[in-house]
Amino acid sequence: MARNQVNNNSGAKYHRLTKTSDGEGYVDLQWKKPPSKIPYKAILLATALFVAGSLLIIIGALLLAGYIDAKYADRTWPVLILGALMFIPGAYHVRIAYYAYKGYAGYSFDDIPEYD
């Protein structure tokens, strides 16, 4: 099967396909999944959320347990809640990125939203 590569103004590459002799009209190239792009910015943001959320949860837990003397004890719960709100999405996306990097079935970098 002969293919001619054609470039358009947007930079996307297209392949001109010839008619198939079997009459079905299907070509193996149309079922091939393109390689997924790694969203570095999104992974960096997820890692920052994961680390900051973990630190806030640890600080909040130490404040709650009394290991850190709290001058303003009313700020313990907001620190814990903010830490949890940062930790949950960060841990979720870092886990997806790790599994996609390791090549586990069902995980792909396409599952992580890009922030461009």
Contacts in CASP RR format, 6 or more apart in sequence:
PFRMAT RR
TARGET T0000
AUTHOR 0000-0000-0000
METHOD contacts of the structure
MODEL  1
MARNQVNNNSGAKYHRLTKTSDGEGYVDLQWKKPPSKIPYKAILLATALF
VAGSLLIIIGALLLAGYIDAKYADRTWPVLILGALMFIPGAYHVRIAYYA
YKGYAGYSFDDIPEYD
1 17 0 8 1.000
1 18 0 8 1.000
1 20 0 8 1.000
1 27 0 8 1.000
2 18 0 8 1.000
3 15 0 8 1.000
3 16 0 8 1.000
3 17 0 8 1.000
3 18 0 8 1.000
3 29 0 8 1.000
4 15 0 8 1.000
4 16 0 8 1.000
5 13 0 8 1.000
5 14 0 8 1.000
5 15 0 8 1.000
5 16 0 8 1.000
6 13 0 8 1.000
6 14 0 8 1.000
6 15 0 8 1.000
6 16 0 8 1.000
7 13 0 8 1.000
7 14 0 8 1.000
8 14 0 8 1.000
15 29 0 8 1.000
17 27 0 8 1.000
17 29 0 8 1.000
19 25 0 8 1.000
20 26 0 8 1.000
20 27 0 8 1.000
36 100 0 8 1.000
36 108 0 8 1.000
36 109 0 8 1.000
36 110 0 8 1.000
37 109 0 8 1.000
38 109 0 8 1.000
39 109 0 8 1.000
39 112 0 8 1.000
39 113 0 8 1.000
39 114 0 8 1.000
39 115 0 8 1.000
41 114 0 8 1.000
41 115 0 8 1.000
41 116 0 8 1.000
42 93 0 8 1.000
42 112 0 8 1.000
42 113 0 8 1.000
42 114 0 8 1.000
42 115 0 8 1.000
43 93 0 8 1.000
43 94 0 8 1.000
43 97 0 8 1.000
43 112 0 8 1.000
45 115 0 8 1.000
46 89 0 8 1.000
46 90 0 8 1.000
46 92 0 8 1.000
46 93 0 8 1.000
46 94 0 8 1.000
46 97 0 8 1.000
46 112 0 8 1.000
47 90 0 8 1.000
47 94 0 8 1.000
49 86 0 8 1.000
49 87 0 8 1.000
49 89 0 8 1.000
49 90 0 8 1.000
49 93 0 8 1.000
50 86 0 8 1.000
50 87 0 8 1.000
50 90 0 8 1.000
50 91 0 8 1.000
50 94 0 8 1.000
52 83 0 8 1.000
52 86 0 8 1.000
53 82 0 8 1.000
53 83 0 8 1.000
53 84 0 8 1.000
53 86 0 8 1.000
53 87 0 8 1.000
53 90 0 8 1.000
54 83 0 8 1.000
54 87 0 8 1.000
56 79 0 8 1.000
56 80 0 8 1.000
56 82 0 8 1.000
56 83 0 8 1.000
56 86 0 8 1.000
56 87 0 8 1.000
57 80 0 8 1.000
57 83 0 8 1.000
57 84 0 8 1.000
57 87 0 8 1.000
59 68 0 8 1.000
59 79 0 8 1.000
60 76 0 8 1.000
60 79 0 8 1.000
60 80 0 8 1.000
61 80 0 8 1.000
62 68 0 8 1.000
63 70 0 8 1.000
63 73 0 8 1.000
63 75 0 8 1.000
63 76 0 8 1.000
63 79 0 8 1.000
64 76 0 8 1.000
64 80 0 8 1.000
70 76 0 8 1.000
93 112 0 8 1.000
96 107 0 8 1.000
96 111 0 8 1.000
96 112 0 8 1.000
97 109 0 8 1.000
97 112 0 8 1.000
99 106 0 8 1.000
99 107 0 8 1.000
100 107 0 8 1.000
100 108 0 8 1.000
100 109 0 8 1.000
100 111 0 8 1.000
100 112 0 8 1.000
END
